[in-house]
Amino acid sequence: MTLHFKPDESYRAPYSFSNSREQIERYPFLFLSDHFTYSTNLEPHVEGPGIFEHLLDVDEHYLGEMAERRLLMAADPDQHYVSLPHSIPAQWEFMELIMESYARDYPEHFALERSGSTWTWTNRPLGITDSFTFGDMRTLGSEPLKYIGMQGQGDWILLEERDANLFWIAGLATSRAGYSLRFNVGMNFKEYHGPVPLAHESGVFERAMKFLVRLKPGHPFRRTNWNMTVNPRHNISVEATPEWANDWSLVTSENAGRLVHLRMEIQPIFRLPRTNAIAFPVRTYFASLEEIATNPAWARRLHRVVKTCPQEIVDYKGFTRFQQQVVDWLAPFDDGR
């Protein structure tokens, strides 16, 4: 796929986000049935069509997302980037994974040159060329995860394994849906999944953690998640609630197609070979209901998923106040087949 970046795109009022026809065709609409069921939904992270063409996806929204990230970080960096001191070795290894992947899969936009421990990183879309000594933060001028996270689409989370459990040790996350990065860092796997309803009773997270601690380097897996939001707003975190909460009251059965956006998350999971940490990127893809409805099969299935979604899940995902408006707007696309 030839990659063309959209030059002017805004994820805040006045919003100017939209998907091209090509981007809609590669949108990860990954509902496998007409009814939502919480599951681990883990599968090997192997190359395939659309967004799975490469190990880490870069798409037409790259420039807009990086501009939004800079605005969010400038306003409150401590809300969006948190790290524990002992995470630095894993950060270097995570940065290496991202740089190698981008340079290999998008050579027209990114380049990585190495001469021993002296590395030169080039990011052409953002006009960056930096030389540094790998492993020496004084030459990089930043913690590694923060440096490369400001140049990569999606959120970037690092976990470490201790006592057969997984703990958050670092993260750069500006696309958070309903959680606090500062609150979660330092927690273990069970603690930071504590608020999720229904899944604990079914043993989903216990099975997922057992699987993840057995994850081997060179054999990444991935999972998916989803949510809905009003407008293509990246940061709907706990801390930002005063900024986005009133948006929910704007949705009607007539304007839901324009205002409500499906947020589909792709979450690759990598075991880093040297530090044994787990790298957990989270890519969020937005599409308005109007864009979803350009594919009748998608609109029909989404109508059924949202209509029959358990109330506990609706409340947890935060679309209780506009669930019925979404169901009403999608209803004409459901022919009952």
VOGU-3710 file (C-alpha; in Angstrom, 3 decimals, decimal comma):
1> mtlhfkpdes> 0,000/0,000/0,000  1,298/3,449/-0,934  1,139/5,562/2,188  -0,137/9,128/1,864  -0,543/11,231/5,011  -3,474/13,609/5,412  -1,853/17,017/6,025  -4,548/18,843/8,006  -6,568/16,887/10,515  -7,928/17,823/13,925
11> yrapysfsns> -9,090/15,569/16,765  -10,621/18,444/18,692  -13,225/21,092/17,957  -13,652/22,046/15,225  -13,116/18,410/14,245  -11,795/17,689/10,765  -11,111/13,954/11,032  -12,393/11,579/8,379  -11,327/8,335/6,743  -10,601/8,044/3,053
21> reqierypfl> -12,353/5,299/1,109  -9,156/3,265/1,203  -8,883/3,691/4,969  -12,486/2,567/5,505  -11,772/-0,550/3,458  -8,872/-1,425/5,767  -10,724/-0,455/8,949  -10,462/-3,268/11,514  -14,142/-4,077/11,967  -13,509/-7,253/13,931
31> flsdhftyst> -16,866/-8,260/15,406  -17,143/-11,984/14,717  -20,785/-12,428/15,725  -24,008/-10,493/16,269  -23,637/-10,670/20,039  -20,837/-9,324/22,185  -19,071/-11,849/24,403  -16,074/-10,959/26,558  -13,155/-13,225/25,688  -9,373/-13,196/25,556
41> nlephvegpg> -9,594/-13,176/21,718  -5,862/-13,781/21,445  -4,408/-14,829/18,105  -0,906/-14,917/16,598  0,216/-11,498/15,392  1,029/-12,525/11,847  1,059/-10,472/8,680  -2,117/-10,296/6,621  -4,239/-7,884/4,575  -5,131/-4,322/5,576
51> ifehlldvde> -3,855/-3,118/8,923  -1,936/-6,373/9,437  0,289/-5,836/6,415  3,149/-4,885/8,750  4,152/-5,585/12,329  3,199/-2,054/13,476  0,666/-0,173/11,393  1,206/3,391/10,180  -1,630/4,976/8,216  -2,930/8,183/6,662
61> hylgemaerr> -3,697/9,728/10,067  -0,058/9,736/11,203  0,505/13,509/11,044  -2,820/14,350/12,691  -2,287/11,889/15,516  1,243/13,118/16,179  0,016/16,735/16,268  -2,715/15,782/18,750  -0,193/13,930/20,900  2,070/16,981/21,050
71> llmaadpdqh> -0,846/19,155/22,171  -1,879/16,717/24,881  1,671/16,239/26,141  2,310/19,968/26,197  -0,815/20,544/28,272  -0,182/17,823/30,883  2,836/15,577/30,250  2,608/13,811/33,619  -0,906/12,626/32,802  0,155/10,910/29,584
81> yvslphsipa> 3,666/9,629/30,301  4,647/7,669/33,397  7,609/5,378/34,025  9,256/3,589/36,918  13,038/4,071/37,179  13,907/0,423/36,609  12,000/0,351/33,299  14,782/2,087/31,327  16,508/-1,067/29,925  13,150/-2,361/28,671
91> qwefmelime> 12,398/1,081/27,215  15,547/0,923/25,097  14,566/-2,498/23,818  11,002/-1,357/23,088  12,349/1,661/21,187  14,562/-0,661/19,162  11,539/-2,779/18,212  9,584/0,269/17,034  12,469/1,846/15,111  13,393/-1,406/13,380
101> syardypehf> 9,780/-2,077/12,421  9,106/1,407/11,071  12,390/1,577/9,124  11,936/-1,893/7,644  8,276/-1,561/6,675  8,104/2,150/5,724  11,566/2,922/4,302  10,285/5,929/2,355  9,393/7,613/5,643  11,744/6,230/8,315
111> alersgstwt> 15,392/5,130/8,454  17,659/3,623/11,095  21,433/3,485/10,652  23,674/1,737/13,172  27,425/1,803/13,604  28,094/-0,115/16,785  26,333/1,712/19,602  26,001/4,908/17,529  22,558/5,072/15,978  21,015/7,616/13,612
121> wtnrplgitd> 17,239/7,764/13,419  15,417/9,620/10,636  11,720/10,426/10,687  10,996/12,231/7,424  7,291/13,081/8,031  8,190/14,923/11,260  11,513/16,303/10,008  13,596/14,526/12,661  17,154/13,270/12,309  18,931/12,381/15,545
131> sftfgdmrtl> 22,172/10,577/16,308  22,648/9,055/19,765  24,483/6,346/21,650  22,178/3,414/22,250  21,844/2,939/25,989  22,947/6,471/26,920  19,987/8,741/27,694  22,215/11,799/27,861  22,740/11,533/24,099  19,058/10,891/23,385
141> gseplkyigm> 17,809/13,732/25,559  14,773/11,805/26,744  13,671/8,511/28,171  13,571/6,101/25,200  9,864/5,269/25,409  8,941/8,942/25,545  11,251/9,770/22,626  9,894/7,148/20,231  6,363/7,265/21,617  6,072/10,866/20,479
151> qgqgdwille> 6,723/9,573/16,959  4,558/6,458/16,872  0,835/6,003/16,313  -0,982/4,430/19,225  -0,270/4,095/22,906  2,792/2,270/24,217  2,746/0,226/27,420  5,504/-1,801/29,086  4,880/-4,666/31,500  7,288/-6,738/33,531
161> erdanlfwia> 6,849/-10,238/34,885  7,333/-10,876/38,592  6,077/-13,808/40,682  4,006/-15,197/37,788  2,224/-11,847/37,481  2,474/-8,836/35,174  3,023/-5,248/36,349  2,787/-1,936/34,486  6,186/-0,241/34,585  5,929/2,475/31,914
171> glatsragys> 3,552/3,957/29,413  2,968/6,788/26,967  -0,762/6,904/26,353  -2,778/9,795/24,919  -5,660/7,686/23,519  -6,930/6,289/26,793  -10,564/5,245/27,047  -11,769/5,509/30,634  -8,667/4,782/32,659  -5,849/6,668/34,353
181> lrfnvgmnfk> -2,277/5,893/33,337  -0,862/7,413/36,519  -3,194/5,274/38,626  -2,433/2,028/36,762  1,357/2,174/36,602  2,739/-0,114/39,280  -0,399/-2,254/39,444  -0,462/-5,935/38,600  -2,564/-7,581/35,909  -5,532/-8,407/38,137
191> eyhgpvplah> -5,574/-4,994/39,795  -5,673/-2,869/36,652  -8,368/-5,075/35,104  -10,384/-4,900/38,307  -13,181/-2,608/37,000  -14,044/-4,837/34,003  -17,454/-6,481/34,589  -18,375/-10,126/33,849  -14,906/-11,128/32,657  -13,583/-12,015/36,115
201> esgvferamk> -16,439/-14,399/36,815  -15,751/-16,226/33,554  -12,017/-16,504/34,260  -11,016/-14,551/31,139  -8,226/-12,542/32,759  -6,817/-15,457/34,722  -6,475/-17,427/31,482  -5,039/-14,413/29,664  -2,366/-13,815/32,291  -1,329/-17,457/32,310
211> flvrlkpghp> -0,978/-17,264/28,556  0,998/-14,020/28,597  3,577/-15,184/31,110  4,301/-18,078/28,740  4,717/-15,747/25,750  8,003/-16,369/23,906  10,242/-13,835/22,124  9,732/-13,875/18,369  6,148/-15,138/18,662  3,935/-12,066/19,172
221> frrtnwnmtv> 0,199/-12,310/19,660  -2,561/-9,731/19,446  -6,005/-9,042/20,813  -8,770/-6,556/20,040  -10,960/-4,249/22,057  -13,651/-1,714/21,203  -15,503/1,286/22,517  -17,586/4,148/21,222  -17,122/7,843/21,699  -18,768/11,086/20,683
231> nprhnisvea> -16,509/12,795/18,155  -13,092/11,359/17,248  -11,612/12,417/20,572  -8,450/10,540/21,543  -8,250/11,347/25,226  -11,370/10,178/27,052  -9,412/9,291/30,168  -10,611/9,670/33,738  -8,629/12,902/34,183  -10,183/14,447/31,059
241> tpewandwsl> -13,797/13,716/32,047  -14,752/17,425/32,405  -13,651/17,987/28,808  -15,661/15,222/27,150  -18,554/14,268/29,436  -20,972/16,882/28,083  -20,503/15,566/24,528  -22,639/12,548/25,392  -25,758/14,740/25,756  -25,407/16,040/22,194
251> vtsenagrlv> -26,281/12,746/20,517  -29,717/12,265/18,983  -31,175/9,511/16,851  -30,747/11,848/13,869  -27,112/12,967/14,336  -25,625/9,779/15,828  -24,235/8,757/12,452  -22,086/11,869/12,308  -21,179/12,270/15,981  -20,688/8,745/17,292
261> hlrmeiqpif> -17,441/6,996/16,399  -16,531/3,377/16,831  -13,106/3,007/18,467  -11,509/-0,285/17,528  -8,261/-1,164/19,301  -5,590/-3,523/17,988  -3,214/-4,638/20,722  -0,092/-6,536/19,594  1,832/-8,183/22,420  5,595/-8,790/22,240
271> rlprtnaiaf> 8,009/-10,501/24,614  11,290/-8,577/24,491  14,181/-11,062/24,347  16,852/-9,279/26,419  14,865/-7,788/29,290  11,984/-10,303/29,179  9,546/-7,393/29,448  6,264/-7,428/27,551  5,674/-4,621/25,071  2,029/-3,758/24,600
281> pvrtyfasle> 1,205/-1,241/21,854  -2,439/-0,173/21,570  -3,563/1,256/18,218  -6,931/3,002/18,169  -8,852/3,294/14,894  -11,812/5,664/14,604  -14,730/5,435/12,192  -18,000/7,344/12,375  -21,249/5,399/12,169  -21,772/6,999/8,762
291> eiatnpawar> -18,457/5,521/7,622  -19,297/2,136/9,140  -22,604/2,200/7,283  -20,862/2,341/3,905  -20,514/-1,399/4,472  -24,061/-2,733/4,997  -22,852/-5,931/6,662  -20,913/-3,905/9,236  -23,884/-1,650/9,995  -26,219/-4,626/10,393
301> rlhrvvktcp> -23,853/-6,425/12,762  -22,998/-3,329/14,812  -26,711/-2,656/15,282  -27,164/-6,116/16,783  -24,035/-5,931/18,939  -24,951/-2,564/20,459  -28,622/-3,494/20,889  -27,917/-6,740/22,744  -24,766/-5,715/24,629  -25,048/-6,606/28,342
311> qeivdykgft> -25,902/-3,571/30,435  -22,812/-4,036/32,607  -20,610/-3,787/29,492  -22,511/-0,769/28,158  -22,005/1,017/31,466  -18,335/0,042/31,658  -17,627/1,170/28,102  -19,410/4,408/28,806  -22,030/4,693/26,090  -25,112/4,211/28,278
321> rfqqqvvdwl> -26,358/7,735/27,608  -26,395/7,319/23,840  -26,855/3,567/23,331  -30,479/3,908/22,252  -29,664/6,721/19,824  -27,023/4,523/18,183  -29,463/1,601/17,982  -32,099/3,874/16,423  -29,700/5,289/13,852  -28,396/1,857/12,817
331> apfddgr> -31,818/0,151/12,774  -32,644/0,955/9,106  -29,499/-0,924/8,055  -30,614/-4,150/9,724  -32,736/-6,097/7,257  -33,243/-8,979/9,674  -31,262/-11,483/7,632
//
